[in-house]
Amino acid sequence: VVCLACFPGLSTSFRAPDPSLQRWFPLSLVGAFNVGDLCGKALPASVRLFDSKQLPLCVTVHMGFVIAFILLLQPWATPPAYVPLALVFALGLSTGYVGCMALVLAADKA
């Protein structure tokens, strides 16, 4: 639910600070999310950062992305272009990792 709220929902509202980047900025955001998601889904094969008891906490912390996206979309916030890109990449990375770890941990319990 967090991922669907932030990407593509809120992330499509980000505007590039430089008008010359405006045409490529949405495409860059999609690319950043997809690369982060791919890396996040590949990580559980080698790195396990939490177990099934910590999974609900990780999902709760993951909801912080909604707050971060809303804060960056405020009219007074004018972040440089790399901030939304890094935030969308981190969203993809954590979404891929948490989602994949949930499946891995469920298989371990079965």
N, CA, C and O atoms as CSV, one atom per row, in Angstrom:
chain,resi,resn,atom,element,x,y,z
A,1,VAL,N,N,0.830,-1.189,0.000
A,1,VAL,CA,C,0.000,0.000,0.000
A,1,VAL,C,C,0.877,1.256,0.000
A,1,VAL,O,O,0.569,2.234,-0.681
A,2,VAL,N,N,1.967,1.221,0.766
A,2,VAL,CA,C,2.876,2.374,0.812
A,2,VAL,C,C,3.467,2.626,-0.560
A,2,VAL,O,O,3.552,3.769,-1.010
A,3,CYS,N,N,3.871,1.560,-1.217
A,3,CYS,CA,C,4.474,1.716,-2.537
A,3,CYS,C,C,3.475,2.301,-3.528
A,3,CYS,O,O,3.827,3.188,-4.306
A,4,LEU,N,N,2.246,1.822,-3.512
A,4,LEU,CA,C,1.238,2.338,-4.446
A,4,LEU,C,C,0.858,3.782,-4.140
A,4,LEU,O,O,0.497,4.529,-5.048
A,5,ALA,N,N,0.933,4.177,-2.892
A,5,ALA,CA,C,0.629,5.562,-2.544
A,5,ALA,C,C,1.729,6.502,-3.029
A,5,ALA,O,O,1.454,7.605,-3.503
A,6,CYS,N,N,2.965,6.055,-2.907
A,6,CYS,CA,C,4.100,6.920,-3.254
A,6,CYS,C,C,4.515,6.808,-4.715
A,6,CYS,O,O,4.877,7.802,-5.344
A,7,PHE,N,N,4.461,5.600,-5.245
A,7,PHE,CA,C,4.906,5.396,-6.620
A,7,PHE,C,C,3.860,4.614,-7.372
A,7,PHE,O,O,3.563,3.488,-6.972
A,8,PRO,N,N,3.300,5.119,-8.400
A,8,PRO,CA,C,3.553,6.388,-9.065
A,8,PRO,C,C,2.723,7.540,-8.528
A,8,PRO,O,O,2.854,8.670,-8.999
A,9,GLY,N,N,1.860,7.264,-7.535
A,9,GLY,CA,C,0.951,8.289,-7.018
A,9,GLY,C,C,1.574,9.633,-6.722
A,9,GLY,O,O,1.353,10.592,-7.462
A,10,LEU,N,N,2.351,9.724,-5.653
A,10,LEU,CA,C,2.939,11.004,-5.253
A,10,LEU,C,C,4.169,11.374,-6.068
A,10,LEU,O,O,4.450,12.556,-6.263
A,11,SER,N,N,4.899,10.381,-6.543
A,11,SER,CA,C,6.146,10.689,-7.261
A,11,SER,C,C,5.895,11.393,-8.590
A,11,SER,O,O,6.773,12.102,-9.081
A,12,THR,N,N,4.720,11.213,-9.180
A,12,THR,CA,C,4.430,11.907,-10.434
A,12,THR,C,C,4.231,13.406,-10.227
A,12,THR,O,O,4.218,14.176,-11.187
A,13,SER,N,N,4.077,13.810,-8.980
A,13,SER,CA,C,3.905,15.238,-8.685
A,13,SER,C,C,5.224,15.980,-8.538
A,13,SER,O,O,5.231,17.210,-8.491
A,14,PHE,N,N,6.338,15.264,-8.465
A,14,PHE,CA,C,7.639,15.935,-8.364
A,14,PHE,C,C,7.941,16.673,-9.659
A,14,PHE,O,O,7.703,16.166,-10.756
A,15,ARG,N,N,8.460,17.858,-9.509
A,15,ARG,CA,C,8.859,18.657,-10.667
A,15,ARG,C,C,10.362,18.884,-10.595
A,15,ARG,O,O,10.922,19.095,-9.519
A,16,ALA,N,N,10.995,18.838,-11.741
A,16,ALA,CA,C,12.436,19.082,-11.800
A,16,ALA,C,C,12.699,20.552,-11.488
A,16,ALA,O,O,11.981,21.428,-11.969
A,17,PRO,N,N,13.731,20.826,-10.680
A,17,PRO,CA,C,14.035,22.223,-10.358
A,17,PRO,C,C,14.522,23.009,-11.575
A,17,PRO,O,O,14.373,24.229,-11.637
A,18,ASP,N,N,15.094,22.311,-12.520
A,18,ASP,CA,C,15.608,22.950,-13.736
A,18,ASP,C,C,14.648,22.627,-14.889
A,18,ASP,O,O,14.389,21.454,-15.156
A,19,PRO,N,N,14.120,23.637,-15.571
A,19,PRO,CA,C,13.168,23.365,-16.666
A,19,PRO,C,C,13.751,22.487,-17.778
A,19,PRO,O,O,13.003,21.795,-18.468
A,20,SER,N,N,15.053,22.505,-17.959
A,20,SER,CA,C,15.641,21.674,-19.014
A,20,SER,C,C,15.562,20.184,-18.672
A,20,SER,O,O,15.664,19.344,-19.566
A,21,LEU,N,N,15.384,19.848,-17.406
A,21,LEU,CA,C,15.269,18.446,-16.989
A,21,LEU,C,C,13.826,17.947,-16.978
A,21,LEU,O,O,13.586,16.755,-16.787
A,22,GLN,N,N,12.877,18.834,-17.178
A,22,GLN,CA,C,11.469,18.499,-16.982
A,22,GLN,C,C,11.005,17.334,-17.852
A,22,GLN,O,O,10.187,16.532,-17.401
A,23,ARG,N,N,11.496,17.215,-19.078
A,23,ARG,CA,C,11.050,16.132,-19.954
A,23,ARG,C,C,11.552,14.772,-19.495
A,23,ARG,O,O,10.849,13.773,-19.643
A,24,TRP,N,N,12.760,14.719,-18.939
A,24,TRP,CA,C,13.377,13.449,-18.566
A,24,TRP,C,C,13.206,13.101,-17.099
A,24,TRP,O,O,13.489,11.972,-16.698
A,25,PHE,N,N,12.758,14.030,-16.306
A,25,PHE,CA,C,12.683,13.799,-14.867
A,25,PHE,C,C,11.735,12.658,-14.494
A,25,PHE,O,O,12.123,11.802,-13.698
A,26,PRO,N,N,10.512,12.605,-15.030
A,26,PRO,CA,C,9.627,11.476,-14.685
A,26,PRO,C,C,10.210,10.126,-15.101
A,26,PRO,O,O,10.074,9.137,-14.380
A,27,LEU,N,N,10.851,10.090,-16.250
A,27,LEU,CA,C,11.482,8.858,-16.709
A,27,LEU,C,C,12.637,8.456,-15.790
A,27,LEU,O,O,12.843,7.273,-15.521
A,28,SER,N,N,13.375,9.437,-15.320
A,28,SER,CA,C,14.462,9.169,-14.372
A,28,SER,C,C,13.931,8.627,-13.054
A,28,SER,O,O,14.552,7.753,-12.448
A,29,LEU,N,N,12.793,9.134,-12.607
A,29,LEU,CA,C,12.184,8.639,-11.376
A,29,LEU,C,C,11.744,7.183,-11.530
A,29,LEU,O,O,11.945,6.375,-10.624
A,30,VAL,N,N,11.152,6.851,-12.659
A,30,VAL,CA,C,10.739,5.465,-12.911
A,30,VAL,C,C,11.960,4.556,-12.960
A,30,VAL,O,O,11.943,3.458,-12.405
A,31,GLY,N,N,13.018,5.012,-13.624
A,31,GLY,CA,C,14.247,4.225,-13.687
A,31,GLY,C,C,14.873,4.018,-12.318
A,31,GLY,O,O,15.341,2.922,-12.007
A,32,ALA,N,N,14.885,5.061,-11.498
A,32,ALA,CA,C,15.451,4.955,-10.150
A,32,ALA,C,C,14.654,3.955,-9.316
A,32,ALA,O,O,15.236,3.150,-8.589
A,33,PHE,N,N,13.326,4.003,-9.416
A,33,PHE,CA,C,12.506,3.051,-8.665
A,33,PHE,C,C,12.772,1.623,-9.135
A,33,PHE,O,O,12.939,0.722,-8.313
A,34,ASN,N,N,12.813,1.412,-10.444
A,34,ASN,CA,C,12.998,0.060,-10.973
A,34,ASN,C,C,14.358,-0.517,-10.615
A,34,ASN,O,O,14.455,-1.702,-10.294
A,35,VAL,N,N,15.403,0.287,-10.663
A,35,VAL,CA,C,16.730,-0.193,-10.270
A,35,VAL,C,C,16.757,-0.515,-8.782
A,35,VAL,O,O,17.304,-1.541,-8.379
A,36,GLY,N,N,16.168,0.354,-7.964
A,36,GLY,CA,C,16.104,0.098,-6.532
A,36,GLY,C,C,15.304,-1.156,-6.221
A,36,GLY,O,O,15.699,-1.947,-5.364
A,37,ASP,N,N,14.194,-1.346,-6.902
A,37,ASP,CA,C,13.359,-2.528,-6.689
A,37,ASP,C,C,14.109,-3.800,-7.082
A,37,ASP,O,O,14.038,-4.805,-6.375
A,38,LEU,N,N,14.816,-3.762,-8.188
A,38,LEU,CA,C,15.603,-4.914,-8.623
A,38,LEU,C,C,16.677,-5.267,-7.603
A,38,LEU,O,O,16.850,-6.434,-7.251
A,39,CYS,N,N,17.393,-4.261,-7.133
A,39,CYS,CA,C,18.430,-4.495,-6.120
A,39,CYS,C,C,17.812,-5.017,-4.829
A,39,CYS,O,O,18.363,-5.921,-4.202
A,40,GLY,N,N,16.677,-4.458,-4.426
A,40,GLY,CA,C,16.011,-4.890,-3.210
A,40,GLY,C,C,15.532,-6.329,-3.285
A,40,GLY,O,O,15.560,-7.043,-2.282
A,41,LYS,N,N,15.093,-6.762,-4.456
A,41,LYS,CA,C,14.643,-8.142,-4.602
A,41,LYS,C,C,15.803,-9.124,-4.691
A,41,LYS,O,O,15.635,-10.309,-4.407
A,42,ALA,N,N,16.966,-8.644,-5.079
A,42,ALA,CA,C,18.132,-9.525,-5.174
A,42,ALA,C,C,18.859,-9.670,-3.835
A,42,ALA,O,O,19.540,-10.670,-3.610
A,43,LEU,N,N,18.724,-8.693,-2.952
A,43,LEU,CA,C,19.455,-8.704,-1.680
A,43,LEU,C,C,19.135,-9.856,-0.728
A,43,LEU,O,O,20.060,-10.381,-0.108
A,44,PRO,N,N,17.881,-10.276,-0.577
A,44,PRO,CA,C,17.605,-11.341,0.396
A,44,PRO,C,C,18.339,-12.651,0.128
A,44,PRO,O,O,18.468,-13.479,1.029
A,45,ALA,N,N,18.814,-12.848,-1.081
A,45,ALA,CA,C,19.564,-14.070,-1.373
A,45,ALA,C,C,20.888,-14.098,-0.618
A,45,ALA,O,O,21.417,-15.173,-0.336
A,46,SER,N,N,21.429,-12.922,-0.288
A,46,SER,CA,C,22.728,-12.884,0.382
A,46,SER,C,C,22.708,-12.150,1.723
A,46,SER,O,O,23.559,-12.410,2.574
A,47,VAL,N,N,21.758,-11.243,1.926
A,47,VAL,CA,C,21.741,-10.425,3.146
A,47,VAL,C,C,20.358,-10.491,3.781
A,47,VAL,O,O,19.355,-10.153,3.152
A,48,ARG,N,N,20.319,-10.929,5.029
A,48,ARG,CA,C,19.052,-10.930,5.779
A,48,ARG,C,C,19.200,-9.981,6.959
A,48,ARG,O,O,19.918,-10.257,7.921
A,49,LEU,N,N,18.507,-8.863,6.861
A,49,LEU,CA,C,18.630,-7.822,7.877
A,49,LEU,C,C,17.663,-7.990,9.042
A,49,LEU,O,O,17.866,-7.391,10.097
A,50,PHE,N,N,16.624,-8.787,8.873
A,50,PHE,CA,C,15.655,-8.975,9.942
A,50,PHE,C,C,15.020,-10.350,9.823
A,50,PHE,O,O,15.143,-11.031,8.805
A,51,ASP,N,N,14.332,-10.739,10.903
A,51,ASP,CA,C,13.629,-12.021,10.903
A,51,ASP,C,C,12.121,-11.765,10.950
A,51,ASP,O,O,11.676,-10.620,10.868
A,52,SER,N,N,11.350,-12.826,11.081
A,52,SER,CA,C,9.891,-12.693,11.007
A,52,SER,C,C,9.310,-11.886,12.170
A,52,SER,O,O,8.230,-11.311,12.038
A,53,LYS,N,N,10.003,-11.835,13.294
A,53,LYS,CA,C,9.501,-11.046,14.421
A,53,LYS,C,C,9.692,-9.551,14.201
A,53,LYS,O,O,8.948,-8.743,14.755
A,54,GLN,N,N,10.674,-9.183,13.404
A,54,GLN,CA,C,10.951,-7.767,13.138
A,54,GLN,C,C,10.240,-7.251,11.894
A,54,GLN,O,O,10.235,-6.047,11.641
A,55,LEU,N,N,9.643,-8.143,11.120
A,55,LEU,CA,C,8.981,-7.746,9.871
A,55,LEU,C,C,7.879,-6.704,10.081
A,55,LEU,O,O,7.835,-5.740,9.317
A,56,PRO,N,N,6.987,-6.836,11.066
A,56,PRO,CA,C,5.965,-5.795,11.250
A,56,PRO,C,C,6.563,-4.419,11.549
A,56,PRO,O,O,6.024,-3.403,11.109
A,57,LEU,N,N,7.662,-4.376,12.288
A,57,LEU,CA,C,8.323,-3.098,12.559
A,57,LEU,C,C,8.878,-2.498,11.267
A,57,LEU,O,O,8.767,-1.293,11.041
A,58,CYS,N,N,9.465,-3.325,10.437
A,58,CYS,CA,C,10.012,-2.840,9.159
A,58,CYS,C,C,8.914,-2.275,8.261
A,58,CYS,O,O,9.107,-1.258,7.595
A,59,VAL,N,N,7.770,-2.938,8.250
A,59,VAL,CA,C,6.648,-2.448,7.444
A,59,VAL,C,C,6.135,-1.118,8.007
A,59,VAL,O,O,5.774,-0.223,7.244
A,60,THR,N,N,6.101,-0.986,9.320
A,60,THR,CA,C,5.666,0.265,9.949
A,60,THR,C,C,6.630,1.403,9.628
A,60,THR,O,O,6.200,2.512,9.312
A,61,VAL,N,N,7.925,1.134,9.707
A,61,VAL,CA,C,8.929,2.150,9.363
A,61,VAL,C,C,8.831,2.511,7.885
A,61,VAL,O,O,9.067,3.656,7.500
A,62,HIS,N,N,8.485,1.533,7.068
A,62,HIS,CA,C,8.342,1.752,5.625
A,62,HIS,C,C,7.263,2.789,5.324
A,62,HIS,O,O,7.319,3.460,4.294
A,63,MET,N,N,6.280,2.922,6.217
A,63,MET,CA,C,5.220,3.923,6.031
A,63,MET,C,C,5.751,5.348,6.123
A,63,MET,O,O,5.072,6.287,5.708
A,64,GLY,N,N,6.950,5.519,6.660
A,64,GLY,CA,C,7.560,6.839,6.722
A,64,GLY,C,C,7.807,7.450,5.355
A,64,GLY,O,O,7.968,8.665,5.240
A,65,PHE,N,N,7.839,6.630,4.323
A,65,PHE,CA,C,8.017,7.166,2.971
A,65,PHE,C,C,6.858,8.060,2.572
A,65,PHE,O,O,7.059,9.046,1.863
A,66,VAL,N,N,5.655,7.739,3.008
A,66,VAL,CA,C,4.494,8.574,2.675
A,66,VAL,C,C,4.694,9.975,3.242
A,66,VAL,O,O,4.443,10.966,2.556
A,67,ILE,N,N,5.144,10.059,4.485
A,67,ILE,CA,C,5.393,11.356,5.116
A,67,ILE,C,C,6.500,12.104,4.383
A,67,ILE,O,O,6.380,13.303,4.132
A,68,ALA,N,N,7.572,11.404,4.043
A,68,ALA,CA,C,8.690,12.048,3.337
A,68,ALA,C,C,8.250,12.584,1.974
A,68,ALA,O,O,8.633,13.690,1.592
A,69,PHE,N,N,7.458,11.817,1.248
A,69,PHE,CA,C,6.976,12.276,-0.053
A,69,PHE,C,C,6.073,13.498,0.104
A,69,PHE,O,O,6.195,14.461,-0.652
A,70,ILE,N,N,5.178,13.462,1.073
A,70,ILE,CA,C,4.266,14.596,1.282
A,70,ILE,C,C,5.045,15.847,1.674
A,70,ILE,O,O,4.730,16.938,1.200
A,71,LEU,N,N,6.050,15.711,2.524
A,71,LEU,CA,C,6.855,16.872,2.917
A,71,LEU,C,C,7.613,17.459,1.731
A,71,LEU,O,O,7.714,18.679,1.599
A,72,LEU,N,N,8.144,16.599,0.873
A,72,LEU,CA,C,8.880,17.109,-0.285
A,72,LEU,C,C,7.974,17.754,-1.329
A,72,LEU,O,O,8.446,18.521,-2.168
A,73,LEU,N,N,6.700,17.455,-1.286
A,73,LEU,CA,C,5.768,18.033,-2.262
A,73,LEU,C,C,5.126,19.327,-1.789
A,73,LEU,O,O,4.295,19.896,-2.496
A,74,GLN,N,N,5.494,19.798,-0.614
A,74,GLN,CA,C,4.955,21.065,-0.120
A,74,GLN,C,C,5.472,22.223,-0.968
A,74,GLN,O,O,6.592,22.159,-1.475
A,75,PRO,N,N,4.680,23.275,-1.131
A,75,PRO,CA,C,5.099,24.397,-1.977
A,75,PRO,C,C,6.388,25.069,-1.507
A,75,PRO,O,O,7.140,25.587,-2.331
A,76,TRP,N,N,6.656,25.071,-0.212
A,76,TRP,CA,C,7.861,25.727,0.301
A,76,TRP,C,C,9.108,24.853,0.141
A,76,TRP,O,O,10.225,25.337,0.323
A,77,ALA,N,N,8.933,23.586,-0.194
A,77,ALA,CA,C,10.076,22.683,-0.347
A,77,ALA,C,C,10.531,22.690,-1.803
A,77,ALA,O,O,9.776,22.309,-2.697
A,78,THR,N,N,11.736,23.112,-2.032
A,78,THR,CA,C,12.315,23.076,-3.383
A,78,THR,C,C,13.627,22.288,-3.328
A,78,THR,O,O,14.709,22.875,-3.337
A,79,PRO,N,N,13.525,20.969,-3.270
A,79,PRO,CA,C,14.745,20.163,-3.166
A,79,PRO,C,C,15.482,20.106,-4.495
A,79,PRO,O,O,14.867,20.245,-5.553
A,80,PRO,N,N,16.801,19.901,-4.450
A,80,PRO,CA,C,17.526,19.670,-5.695
A,80,PRO,C,C,17.064,18.361,-6.343
A,80,PRO,O,O,16.431,17.533,-5.688
A,81,ALA,N,N,17.373,18.180,-7.599
A,81,ALA,CA,C,16.853,17.041,-8.366
A,81,ALA,C,C,17.263,15.697,-7.782
A,81,ALA,O,O,16.530,14.718,-7.919
A,82,TYR,N,N,18.415,15.633,-7.138
A,82,TYR,CA,C,18.866,14.329,-6.637
A,82,TYR,C,C,18.081,13.854,-5.412
A,82,TYR,O,O,18.081,12.658,-5.122
A,83,VAL,N,N,17.421,14.744,-4.695
A,83,VAL,CA,C,16.677,14.336,-3.496
A,83,VAL,C,C,15.459,13.479,-3.866
A,83,VAL,O,O,15.302,12.397,-3.300
A,84,PRO,N,N,14.590,13.914,-4.790
A,84,PRO,CA,C,13.484,13.025,-5.184
A,84,PRO,C,C,13.982,11.727,-5.829
A,84,PRO,O,O,13.395,10.665,-5.624
A,85,LEU,N,N,15.061,11.815,-6.605
A,85,LEU,CA,C,15.613,10.603,-7.218
A,85,LEU,C,C,16.095,9.626,-6.154
A,85,LEU,O,O,15.830,8.427,-6.248
A,86,ALA,N,N,16.798,10.126,-5.146
A,86,ALA,CA,C,17.299,9.261,-4.072
A,86,ALA,C,C,16.138,8.699,-3.259
A,86,ALA,O,O,16.173,7.535,-2.860
A,87,LEU,N,N,15.117,9.504,-3.010
A,87,LEU,CA,C,13.970,9.042,-2.236
A,87,LEU,C,C,13.204,7.946,-2.986
A,87,LEU,O,O,12.792,6.954,-2.385
A,88,VAL,N,N,13.017,8.122,-4.274
A,88,VAL,CA,C,12.319,7.112,-5.074
A,88,VAL,C,C,13.163,5.838,-5.180
A,88,VAL,O,O,12.618,4.734,-5.141
A,89,PHE,N,N,14.487,5.980,-5.314
A,89,PHE,CA,C,15.366,4.811,-5.325
A,89,PHE,C,C,15.279,4.062,-3.995
A,89,PHE,O,O,15.183,2.835,-3.974
A,90,ALA,N,N,15.312,4.802,-2.892
A,90,ALA,CA,C,15.213,4.173,-1.562
A,90,ALA,C,C,13.856,3.490,-1.378
A,90,ALA,O,O,13.781,2.427,-0.762
A,91,LEU,N,N,12.793,4.086,-1.901
A,91,LEU,CA,C,11.479,3.452,-1.844
A,91,LEU,C,C,11.492,2.133,-2.600
A,91,LEU,O,O,10.995,1.125,-2.098
A,92,GLY,N,N,12.054,2.130,-3.794
A,92,GLY,CA,C,12.132,0.897,-4.575
A,92,GLY,C,C,12.975,-0.158,-3.889
A,92,GLY,O,O,12.606,-1.332,-3.853
A,93,LEU,N,N,14.111,0.261,-3.344
A,93,LEU,CA,C,15.005,-0.668,-2.652
A,93,LEU,C,C,14.316,-1.298,-1.448
A,93,LEU,O,O,14.354,-2.515,-1.271
A,94,SER,N,N,13.694,-0.475,-0.629
A,94,SER,CA,C,13.059,-1.014,0.580
A,94,SER,C,C,11.802,-1.812,0.250
A,94,SER,O,O,11.526,-2.817,0.905
A,95,THR,N,N,11.040,-1.387,-0.746
A,95,THR,CA,C,9.848,-2.136,-1.138
A,95,THR,C,C,10.236,-3.514,-1.668
A,95,THR,O,O,9.633,-4.522,-1.299
A,96,GLY,N,N,11.239,-3.550,-2.528
A,96,GLY,CA,C,11.699,-4.831,-3.058
A,96,GLY,C,C,12.228,-5.738,-1.968
A,96,GLY,O,O,11.935,-6.933,-1.947
A,97,TYR,N,N,13.018,-5.166,-1.050
A,97,TYR,CA,C,13.628,-5.971,0.000
A,97,TYR,C,C,12.590,-6.486,0.994
A,97,TYR,O,O,12.573,-7.675,1.312
A,98,VAL,N,N,11.730,-5.602,1.482
A,98,VAL,CA,C,10.729,-6.005,2.476
A,98,VAL,C,C,9.747,-7.004,1.863
A,98,VAL,O,O,9.387,-7.992,2.503
A,99,GLY,N,N,9.320,-6.753,0.643
A,99,GLY,CA,C,8.389,-7.674,-0.012
A,99,GLY,C,C,8.995,-9.048,-0.244
A,99,GLY,O,O,8.345,-10.067,-0.011
A,100,CYS,N,N,10.238,-9.075,-0.701
A,100,CYS,CA,C,10.908,-10.345,-0.954
A,100,CYS,C,C,11.214,-11.070,0.359
A,100,CYS,O,O,11.072,-12.290,0.439
A,101,MET,N,N,11.629,-10.333,1.378
A,101,MET,CA,C,11.909,-10.960,2.670
A,101,MET,C,C,10.641,-11.538,3.291
A,101,MET,O,O,10.698,-12.567,3.963
A,102,ALA,N,N,9.508,-10.895,3.076
A,102,ALA,CA,C,8.249,-11.437,3.591
A,102,ALA,C,C,7.974,-12.804,2.966
A,102,ALA,O,O,7.529,-13.725,3.652
A,103,LEU,N,N,8.237,-12.934,1.675
A,103,LEU,CA,C,8.037,-14.224,1.010
A,103,LEU,C,C,9.055,-15.258,1.473
A,103,LEU,O,O,8.708,-16.422,1.673
A,104,VAL,N,N,10.302,-14.846,1.643
A,104,VAL,CA,C,11.353,-15.757,2.101
A,104,VAL,C,C,11.057,-16.238,3.517
A,104,VAL,O,O,11.178,-17.428,3.808
A,105,LEU,N,N,10.674,-15.324,4.392
A,105,LEU,CA,C,10.385,-15.700,5.768
A,105,LEU,C,C,9.144,-16.577,5.867
A,105,LEU,O,O,9.086,-17.466,6.717
A,106,ALA,N,N,8.157,-16.343,5.016
A,106,ALA,CA,C,6.968,-17.189,5.014
A,106,ALA,C,C,7.317,-18.600,4.562
A,106,ALA,O,O,6.788,-19.574,5.098
A,107,ALA,N,N,8.200,-18.714,3.582
A,107,ALA,CA,C,8.625,-20.036,3.116
A,107,ALA,C,C,9.444,-20.770,4.186
A,107,ALA,O,O,9.366,-21.993,4.298
A,108,ASP,N,N,10.223,-20.028,4.964
A,108,ASP,CA,C,11.014,-20.641,6.025
A,108,ASP,C,C,10.106,-21.212,7.131
A,108,ASP,O,O,10.445,-22.217,7.755
A,109,LYS,N,N,8.972,-20.577,7.365
A,109,LYS,CA,C,8.068,-21.028,8.426
A,109,LYS,C,C,7.227,-22.227,7.985
A,109,LYS,O,O,6.752,-22.997,8.819
A,110,ALA,N,N,7.046,-22.380,6.689
A,110,ALA,CA,C,6.186,-23.458,6.165
A,110,ALA,C,C,6.835,-24.824,6.290
A,110,ALA,O,O,6.242,-25.828,5.896
